[in-house]
Amino acid sequence: MIAQYMKELMGSRSASAIRRMFEEGIALKKVHGEENVFDFSLGNPDLDPPEKVLAAIEEVARDRAHGAHGYMPNAGYGWVRDEMARKVSSEQGVEVGGQNVVMTVGAASALNCVLKAVVNPGDEVVVPAPFFAEYRNYVRNHGGVLVEVPPGDGFSLDVGAIGARLTERTAAVLINSPNNPTGRVYRRGEIESLAEVLRKHAESCSRAPLLVCDEPYRAITYDGAVVAPAFQCYDDSVVVTSFAKDLSLPGERLGYVAVSPRCSFASELVGAVTFSLRVLGCVNAPAFFQKVVAKSWDAEVDYSSYERRRDLLMEILDRVGIEYARPEGAFYLFCKVPGRFSGGDAEFCDLLKKHLVLCAPGAGFGGPGWFRLAYCVPESTIVNSERAFRAAVAEIG
Ligand SMILES: Cc1ncc(COP(=O)(O)O)c(C=O)c1O
């Protein structure tokens, strides 16, 4: 018999809205034809993996050494962790050693391992909204309570509001930049102000919240936006990430946790994250793709086609009169439900669906009144969607 708790979770509208929309899209395409359905529901990167990654896959596949597919230490191959540490050191401008990196089964497993490591039942995880919808499930997985904090202007970090929600139960503050669903990249000044607030809080209650930076879109930025190096701003910080989006390898499930060498409990945290990976049943990250990314993580990737598609979609939304937040990274556009529409974001997405435009309601991301378009879709889908957006907007008068 399925546990009651799981039944409730699986049945909740927000828990499965995006996947359901994606599956409905497949059904609608069968009825109306692929080219007449405009599916902006899922953030599945559509660039092919770069040539360097494909060459590494071939090279690793040729390795017939004894034990090449065997277990390794739970945290991953030592040489792969060293290579990831080199990457993190260059991104953070802080020297990180391989002993501070744990290879994981994508960013999802990295997040779960970190949360398992630091969240006691009833502890709080403070998250600025809007946020990746799965955070709710991940925090709940470990008996934690997700504390949503509304954003500042232009989806900035409202550091004052975050500070006001910190308590002695706050285990972590979880931020995501570039953000899914807004595409916002937090400025260095915002991270520094947040760090200041966290330090003040730690002084007052002797518990320093862990700053968890979820960065799978770090490399995909536009207009010169740069993701701030959190390790330079706040000691008790970790980066969780994967190669799902930047190298277009979401199905291969490879990511890592990197713990700042300045973290006051760094080696204990690395140990707890490694133990979490084991007891959550992952045991270790996939052996094959650990080797592949260690050989190819620095591949040159041209993300300009995402930027072009962002621009195309923004032009269309401008023409049909839908407001949005201009994304600085990732491949999502967070759009405002028109003020004159009488329903909420779910109803507006239903209206769009009637016109064969599929997208995700904002409430699932902690952003009611908004909806998300994932523009990692063919350019023709974007161009041809204009008439459907126009028809939906015309219907509300
Ligand atoms: C912000 C964010 N974090 C984490 C993940 C999970 O990534 P992965 O597929 O590497 O587990 C995603 C996936 O869409 C995401 O958007």
The ligand as an SDF file (V2000), in Angstrom:
LIG
                    3D

 16 16  0  0  0  0  0  0  0  0999 V2000
   17.7840   25.2680  -10.1950 C   0  0  0  0  0  0  0  0  0  0  0  0
   17.9450   23.8110  -10.3980 C   0  0  0  0  0  0  0  0  0  0  0  0
   18.5820   23.0860   -9.4790 N   0  0  0  0  0  0  0  0  0  0  0  0
   18.7590   21.7640   -9.6200 C   0  0  0  0  0  0  0  0  0  0  0  0
   18.2750   21.0990  -10.7180 C   0  0  0  0  0  0  0  0  0  0  0  0
   18.4800   19.6230  -10.8380 C   0  0  0  0  0  0  0  0  0  0  0  0
   19.4680   19.3730  -11.7840 O   0  0  0  0  0  0  0  0  0  0  0  0
   20.0080   17.9100  -12.0930 P   0  0  0  0  0  0  0  0  0  0  0  0
   19.2880   17.4440  -13.3090 O   0  0  0  0  0  0  0  0  0  0  0  0
   21.4630   18.0750  -12.2880 O   0  0  0  0  0  0  0  0  0  0  0  0
   19.7080   17.0510  -10.9130 O   0  0  0  0  0  0  0  0  0  0  0  0
   17.5810   21.8060  -11.7110 C   0  0  0  0  0  0  0  0  0  0  0  0
   17.0090   21.1170  -12.8750 C   0  0  0  0  0  0  0  0  0  0  0  0
   16.2510   21.6350  -13.6580 O   0  0  0  0  0  0  0  0  0  0  0  0
   17.4090   23.1980  -11.5410 C   0  0  0  0  0  0  0  0  0  0  0  0
   16.7500   23.9420  -12.4500 O   0  0  0  0  0  0  0  0  0  0  0  0
  1  2  1  0
  2  3  1  0
  2 15  2  0
  3  4  2  0
  4  5  1  0
  5  6  1  0
  5 12  2  0
  6  7  1  0
  7  8  1  0
  8  9  2  0
  8 10  1  0
  8 11  1  0
 12 13  1  0
 12 15  1  0
 13 14  2  0
 15 16  1  0
M  END
$$$$
